[in-house]
Amino acid sequence: MLGLSHVYLRSSRTDILPNVTKRLIDVDDTLLEQASGVLRTRTMKDTVNQALGEVVRAELRRRHADRLVRMDGLAIDDPEVMAGAWRS
């Protein structure tokens, strides 16, 4: 018979549930229901976590779009760089 050490991972619990904190908050039920419908999530936890992720990803997309508009750190308008990009 195998002992429990063969069943469970040897890592700590924090590796299984990273950065998770239980919180008590007031949530707008209508917004939660609407967000759940948009995100197609079934639980409040999934809805909140996915919505938070969407907010962060939207901000990253906005920052990348701003960099493209400003050509910040890009060499797309440098003919020498672009000549090397177009190979036969």
C-alpha positions in Angstrom: 0.0 0.0 0.0 1.3 3.4 -0.9 1.7 6.1 1.7 0.2 9.6 1.4 3.6 10.9 0.2 3.0 9.0 -3.1 -0.4 10.5 -3.6 0.1 14.2 -2.9 2.6 16.6 -4.6 5.7 17.3 -2.6 5.2 21.1 -3.1 3.6 23.4 -0.6 -0.1 24.3 -0.7 0.9 27.8 -1.9 2.2 26.2 -5.2 -1.3 24.7 -5.8 -3.2 27.9 -5.0 -0.9 30.8 -5.7 -1.9 34.3 -4.6 -5.4 33.4 -3.5 -7.0 35.4 -0.7 -10.5 34.9 0.7 -12.3 38.2 0.8 -15.7 39.5 1.9 -17.0 42.1 -0.5 -20.3 43.6 -1.6 -21.0 42.8 -5.3 -23.6 44.4 -7.5 -25.8 41.4 -8.3 -27.0 42.8 -11.6 -23.4 43.4 -12.8 -22.4 40.0 -11.6 -25.2 38.3 -13.5 -24.4 40.4 -16.7 -20.7 39.6 -16.5 -21.4 36.0 -15.9 -23.5 35.9 -19.1 -20.9 37.8 -21.1 -18.0 35.6 -19.8 -20.1 32.4 -19.9 -19.0 31.5 -16.3 -21.0 29.5 -13.9 -19.7 30.5 -10.5 -19.3 33.9 -8.8 -15.6 33.1 -8.2 -15.0 32.2 -11.9 -16.8 35.4 -13.0 -14.9 37.7 -10.7 -11.5 36.1 -11.5 -12.1 36.1 -15.3 -13.4 39.7 -15.2 -10.3 40.8 -13.3 -8.1 39.0 -15.9 -10.0 40.7 -18.7 -9.4 44.1 -17.2 -5.7 43.5 -16.9 -5.4 42.1 -20.5 -7.4 45.0 -21.9 -5.0 47.4 -20.2 -2.0 45.5 -21.7 -3.6 45.7 -25.1 -4.1 49.4 -24.7 -0.5 49.9 -23.8 0.7 47.9 -26.8 -1.6 49.9 -29.1 -0.2 53.1 -27.6 3.4 51.9 -28.3 2.5 51.1 -31.9 0.9 54.5 -32.4 4.1 56.2 -31.0 6.4 53.7 -32.7 8.0 53.4 -29.3 10.9 50.9 -29.4 9.9 49.8 -32.9 12.1 49.9 -36.0 9.3 49.5 -38.5 10.1 52.8 -40.1 13.9 52.0 -40.3 14.6 51.0 -44.0 17.7 49.0 -43.0 15.8 46.9 -40.5 12.9 46.4 -42.8 15.2 45.4 -45.7 16.3 42.5 -43.6 12.8 41.5 -42.8 11.8 40.9 -46.4 13.7 37.9 -47.6 13.0 35.9 -50.8 
